[in-house]
Amino acid sequence: MKKIIYFLIFTISFPSILMAQGGKPHVKIFSNFNYDISNNNSDNYKAFEIKRSYLGYSYNFDESFSTKVTFNVGKNSAGSSYTAFLKIASLTWKANDNTTLNFGMIPTKNFKFMENAWGKRYIYKSLQEENKWANDEDLGLTLDYKLSDNLSLDFQVLNGEGYKNLQSADGLMRSGAGLIYKQGNYSLRASTDYFPSEFDSLDDQVITTLAGVMKMNSVTIGGEYNIMDNTGNILDNTKIGISIYGNYKIDDNLSLFGRYDKITSEDAEENKWDRSNDGKLTIVGVERKMTKGVTLSLNVQTSKDGQRNSEESSIFYLNIECKF
């Protein structure tokens, strides 16, 4: 209880401390209440949780250079119930109207396109992040280049270990490239992610992604297809991940949404080699913007892993996002 009280005091006082120094502080908090409604569970659990809190500060040196620092406070297996990690420590250089470079501990490009399109990370992460196909932040360099009003490129070179770990193998860099095409209400992104093996006896892992978003009046539909070849640098171990979502906007503050994820695995002999991490997920719910910076959602998340004779799990959630 003391840890929670100290955490809340720090969260409340953090913006006022930074405002006195100039610049722009930012705070984002994810919390929820969840209740297991599965018919096969005789011991239905329920809990209130603060899942995540982001505390940060950004500063513009001039029109070209800016910096940003963000700490991630949440539950982590490496620490206590509330452990703080340095999530972002970046320097951004906007070289011209078409070129932007980002250096340091930076957001990666792997799944940001669909994360932004999904827009409900406080409810559930994007498919690649949730299943640990890639890290959301890492040490490295990204480059965004605008070819035209409709077409842009992005590149990244990263340590590949994420923001919670140091580089474990000298000289091994995770790299990737993406191409984004926008036309009216449509957006498409094709990308590849390359993760070399530390040992000559293993193979390089490659993730290929095709994602798209369509917005029409009150309806938004998005989807992504991901294939990971040589998963974990093991030859012919393949994983396929599909995610589809839709959002219907009733008015400026109220919307209905749904999402479906599916992950499968297969090796050279067509065996399902990773059944425990395969499976399906369905989310249906309603979202309401209560006021500026506060969003609430009621939803049900139903999942089933790929194990034979596995049982379906259904959990009711009340999710809240606060940001300022």
VOVO-335863 format. One record per residue (C-alpha): residue in three letters; x, z, y. Coordinates in steps of 0.05 Angstrom, whole numbers, plus 32768, in hexadecimal, padded with zeros to 4 digits. Layout:
<rs>
AlaXZY/...
</rs>
This chain:
<rs>
Met800080008000/Lys803980108030/Lys80587FCC8024/Ile80167FAA8036/Ile800E7FD48075/Tyr80557FC4808C/Phe804A7F7B807C/Leu800A7F7880A6/Ile802B7F9C80E1/Phe80657F6B80DF/Thr80367F3080DB/Ile800E7F478118/Ser804A7F588143/Phe80757F1C8130/Pro80567EEA8161/Ser805A7F19819E/Ile80A47F27818F/Leu80B57EDE818E/Met808A7ECA81CA/Ala80B47EF881F5/Gln80F07ECD81E5/Gly80CE7E8A81F3/Gly80C27E5281C2/Lys80867E4F8193/Pro80787E7F815A/His804B7E6C8120/Val80287E9580EB/Lys80007E7F80AF/Ile7FE07EAE807B/Phe7FBE7E9C8039/Ser7F927ED18019/Asn7F5B7ED17FE5/Phe7F2A7EF77FB9/Asn7F247EDC7F72/Tyr7EF77EED7F37/Asp7EFD7ED27EF1/Ile7EB97EB57EDC/Ser7ECF7E987E99/Asn7E9C7EA37E61/Asn7ED37EAE7E2F/Asn7EF37EE87E55/Ser7ED77F2D7E45/Asp7F047F4E7E79/Asn7EF57F267EB8/Tyr7F297F397EEC/Lys7F1F7F397F37/Ala7F507F447F70/Phe7F5F7F3D7FBA/Glu7FA17F1C7FC9/Ile7FCE7F088003/Lys7FED7ECB7FE1/Arg801B7EB38017/Ser802F7EBD805F/Tyr805B7E908089/Leu807D7EAD80C6/Gly80A47E7E80F2/Tyr80BF7E688135/Ser80CC7E238152/Tyr80F37E0F8190/Asn80FD7DCC81B4/Phe81427DC581D3/Asp812D7D8481F5/Glu81047D4581E4/Ser81347D3281AC/Phe814A7D73818B/Ser81207DAC816F/Thr81287DE4813C/Lys80F97E0B810F/Val81017E4B80E5/Thr80CC7E6280B4/Phe80CB7E9D8083/Asn809F7E9C8046/Val80837EE08032/Gly805D7EE57FF1/Lys805D7EF67FA7/Asn809C7EDE7F84/Ser80B67EEC7F3E/Ala80FB7EF77F5B/Gly80E67F327F86/Ser80B07F657F96/Ser80677F567FA5/Tyr807A7F407FEC/Thr80BE7F1F7FF0/Ala80D77EF7802C/Phe80FD7EB68023/Leu811A7E888057/Lys80ED7E4C804E/Ile81017E1E8088/Ala813E7E1E80B5/Ser81417DD880D1/Leu815E7DAF810A/Thr81367D71811C/Trp81527D368143/Lys81227D02815C/Ala81557CCB8168/Asn81227C9A8184/Asp80D87C88817E/Asn80E47C6D8138/Thr81187C9B811A/Thr81167CE6810A/Leu81497D0F80E3/Asn813F7D5480C7/Phe81797D7F80AF/Gly81817DC4808F/Met814E7DEA8066/Ile81177DB6806D/Pro80D37DA18052/Thr80DC7D6D801B/Lys80B77D2B8018/Asn80A27D2C7FCF/Phe80597D417FD7/Lys804D7D4C8022/Phe80237D0C8027/Met7FEF7D257FF6/Glu7FF57D6D800B/Asn7FE27D598052/Ala7FAA7D2C8039/Trp7F8F7D62800B/Gly7F947D938046/Lys7F827DD1801E/Arg7FC37DF08008/Tyr7FA77E358015/Ile7F777E277FDB/Tyr7FA67E037FAB/Lys7FEA7DE07FAF/Ser7FF37D967FA4/Leu7FFF7D7F7F5D/Gln804A7D777F60/Glu80567DB97F83/Glu80277DE17F57/Asn80487DC67F18/Lys808F7DCD7F34/Trp80A07D837F31/Ala80C57D8B7F73/Asn80D37DBF7FA9/Asp80AC7DC37FEA/Glu80EB7DD58011/Asp81347DCA8003/Leu81797DC68023/Gly81897D7F8038/Leu81797D458067/Thr813B7D1A8071/Leu81337CDA8099/Asp80F27CBB80B2/Tyr80F47C7480CC/Lys80B87C4F80EA/Leu80BC7C0580DA/Ser807A7BF380FD/Asp80387C128110/Asn80227C0A80C7/Leu80617C14809F/Ser80947C4D809B/Leu80CD7C63806E/Asp80E87CA8805C/Phe81277CBD8038/Gln81427D008021/Val81827D1D8002/Leu817B7D657FE9/Asn819F7D9A7FC2/Gly81647D997F92/Glu81617DE47F86/Gly812B7DF77FB8/Tyr812C7E2B7FEF/Lys81307E677FC0/Asn81707E517F9D/Leu81B67E3A7FAE/Gln81D67DF97F96/Ser81E77E047F4C/Ala820E7DC47F3F/Asp82407DAA7F72/Gly82377D617F84/Leu81F27D597F64/Met81C07D457F98/Arg81757D377F91/Ser81617CF97FB8/Gly81227CD27FC6/Ala81027C9B7FEF/Gly80BA7C8B8004/Leu80937C538024/Ile80537C61804A/Tyr80217C2C805E/Lys7FE67C3B808D/Gln7FAE7C0C809F/Gly7F707C2680C1/Asn7F517C5D8096/Tyr7F807C50805B/Ser7FC57C6D804D/Leu7FF27C5F8011/Arg80357C7D7FFC/Ala80647C667FC5/Ser80A07C917FB7/Thr80D77CA17F86/Asp80FF7CE17F7A/Tyr81427CE17F56/Phe81607D207F37/Pro81A37D157F14/Ser81B97D3A7ED6/Glu81F17D6E7ED9/Phe820A7D577E94/Asp821F7D127E7C/Ser81F87D1D7E3B/Leu81B67D227E61/Asp818E7CEE7E88/Asp81797CEB7ED1/Gln81337D017EE2/Val81087CD17F0C/Ile80C47CDE7F2B/Thr809B7CA27F43/Thr805C7CAE7F6D/Leu80257C837F88/Ala7FF37CA67FB6/Gly7FBB7C907FE3/Val7F877CAB8014/Met7F477C8B802F/Lys7F1D7CA88067/Met7ED87C8C8077/Asn7EAB7CB080A8/Ser7E9E7CF58088/Val7EBE7CE58045/Thr7F087CEB8032/Ile7F227CD67FEE/Gly7F697CDD7FD5/Gly7F907CD57F96/Glu7FD67CD37F79/Tyr7FF77CBB7F39/Asn803A7CDA7F26/Ile80687CCB7EEB/Met80A67CF47EDC/Asp80D87CD07EAE/Asn810D7CF87E89/Thr80ED7D3A7E9C/Gly81217D707EA2/Asn81567D3B7E98/Ile81417D317E4F/Leu813C7CE87E3A/Asp80F57CCC7E2F/Asn80D27D0E7E3F/Thr809C7CF57E6D/Lys80667D187E96/Ile802C7CF87EBA/Gly80057D1B7EF0/Ile7FC47D027F10/Ser7FA07D247F4B/Ile7F607D0C7F6C/Tyr7F397D2F7FA3/Gly7EFF7D237FD2/Asn7EE47D458010/Tyr7E9F7D3C8031/Lys7E9A7D548078/Ile7E547D6F8087/Asp7E647D8080CF/Asp7EA07D9280F9/Asn7EA77DD680D7/Leu7E8A7DCE8091/Ser7E9F7DA28056/Leu7E987D9B800B/Phe7ED47D8A7FE0/Gly7EEA7D7E7F99/Arg7F2B7D707F74/Tyr7F417D5C7F2E/Asp7F897D617F12/Lys7FA37D4D7ECE/Ile7FE97D527EB1/Thr80007D367E6E/Ser80437D327E4A/Glu805F7D017E17/Asp80A27CF37DF6/Ala80BE7CB57DD4/Glu80967CC47D95/Glu80567CCE7DBE/Asn80567D197DB1/Lys80377D487DE4/Trp80787D6F7DEF/Asp80607D9C7E28/Arg80197DB07E16/Ser801E7DF57E35/Asn802A7DD67E7A/Asp7FFB7D9B7E70/Gly7FB27DA27E81/Lys7F787D967EB1/Leu7F607DB77EF1/Thr7F1F7DAF7F17/Ile7F0F7DCE7F5B/Val7ECB7DCA7F7D/Gly7EB97DF07FBC/Val7EA37DF58004/Glu7ECF7DFF8041/Arg7EBD7E198086/Lys7EE67E1F80C5/Met7ED07E6380E0/Thr7EF67E5D8123/Lys7F367E3F813C/Gly7F6D7E51810A/Val7F3F7E7180D6/Thr7F257E4A809A/Leu7EFD7E65805E/Ser7EEC7E46801B/Leu7EC07E597FE0/Asn7ED57E337FA1/Val7EDA7E337F56/Gln7F1A7E1F7F33/Thr7F147E0B7EEA/Ser7F517DFD7EBF/Lys7F657DF07E77/Asp7FAB7DE77E5C/Gly7FC17DB37E2A/Gln7FC77DE17DEE/Arg7F9B7DD37DB2/Asn7F5D7DFF7DB0/Ser7F6C7E1A7DF6/Glu7F317E387E1C/Glu7F1A7E257E61/Ser7F247E567E9B/Ser7EF77E597ED8/Ile7F077E847F16/Phe7EDE7E8D7F54/Tyr7F067E907F95/Leu7EFA7EA57FDD/Asn7F377E888001/Ile7F497E95804A/Glu7F7D7E738076/Cys7F917E9180B9/Lys7FC37E6E80E6/Phe7FD97E75812E/
</rs>
